[in-house]
Amino acid sequence: MDPEDAGEMAAELHGQTVGGWGLFQIAAGAGLTAYVVWAGILMPGFRKVPLRLQVPYVPASAKQVENVMSLLKGRSGKMVDLGSGDGRIVLEAYNQGLSPAVGYELNPWLLRLSSYCAWKAGLYGKVSFHREDLWKVNLSDCKNVTVFLAPSVMLPLESKLLMELPDEARVVTGRFPLPTWTPSSVAGEGVNQAWAYDIRTVRQTQKDKTEGSPV
Ligand SMILES: C[S@@+](CC[C@H](N)C(=O)[O-])C[C@H]1O[C@@H](n2cnc3c(N)ncnc32)[C@H](O)[C@@H]1O
C-alpha cells in the first residue's frame, strides 16, 4: 500500500467512533476472556457445584494458619481440610500430630500444587489430597475439621457438619465464623481470626434452646 494511502486510511479511521456492533464485540471478547480465566484456571472442576456454593481460592496467611493450628493443639485423630487449596493447613496439621491428615479440593491445579508442596516438605505419601466436592464427602469419622471458605456457604455448612460429625469432633474455621454457633474458643483477630466449635457443645446448646423455647 502506498504510504500516502495508508496515511489517509489512518486519518479516516481516526475520525470514526466505535459503533454499537463494535462495542458489543469488545464486551463479548472481554466476557469470554473473563469466563475462560474463571472456568479454566480459577474454578476448573466446579461445573457441578451450584453457583451459590462456589468459593474461589484464597490462601490462608501464615498468621491465619498459626491461629487455626493453635485451636487444634493437643488434639489427635483424623483431620480434614474442606477446600484444601495448596495443602498448607493439611501439612501443618500433620506436623502437629494429626493423622490421617486429608485435604478435599476440586481444583486440579491446586491438587498438583498440594502434592508438590507435600513432596517438598518431605511429607509425600504421609498426607493425602482428594479431588472431591466437599459437599459430598462423608465426615462421620472426622475428629478435626478445618474450614476457610466464604460467608455465603457457612450456613449450609453448619447443617452438614451437625448432621455428620461425631460428638467428639472439633471444627475450626478461619477468617469467617459459623453464623449461628457459639465458639468454644477464638484465636487472633481481624482477617486472621479463627474460631473453634466443639460439636458436643453445639448440639447441647441447640437442644437447650429447643427445650427452653415456648411451644
Ligand atoms: C479460600 S480457599 C482456602 C484454601 C486453603 N484451605 C487455605 O486455607 O489456604 C477455599 C478453597 O476451597 C476450594 N473449594 C471450594 N469449593 C469446593 C468444593 N465444593 N469442594 C472442594 N473444594 C472446594 C477452592 O478451590 C479453594 O481452594
The ligand as a Gaussian input file, in Angstrom:
#p B3LYP/6-31G(d) Opt

LIG

0 1
 C      -10.451000     -19.752000      50.499000
 S       -9.630000     -21.141000      49.778000
 C       -8.810000     -21.858000      51.184000
 C       -7.673000     -22.784000      50.810000
 C       -6.940000     -23.446000      51.987000
 N       -7.849000     -24.197000      52.836000
 C       -6.170000     -22.452000      52.817000
 O       -6.581000     -22.237000      53.974000
 O       -5.181000     -21.887000      52.324000
 C      -11.032000     -22.249000      49.504000
 C      -10.684000     -23.475000      48.714000
 O      -11.804000     -24.325000      48.685000
 C      -11.879000     -24.949000      47.412000
 N      -13.272000     -25.338000      47.232000
 C      -14.341000     -24.526000      47.103000
 N      -15.477000     -25.234000      46.961000
 C      -15.113000     -26.534000      46.997000
 C      -15.849000     -27.755000      46.892000
 N      -17.177000     -27.754000      46.727000
 N      -15.176000     -28.913000      47.017000
 C      -13.826000     -28.916000      47.186000
 N      -13.085000     -27.798000      47.268000
 C      -13.718000     -26.617000      47.173000
 C      -11.402000     -23.865000      46.446000
 O      -10.926000     -24.397000      45.234000
 C      -10.297000     -23.206000      47.264000
 O       -9.066000     -23.813000      47.004000

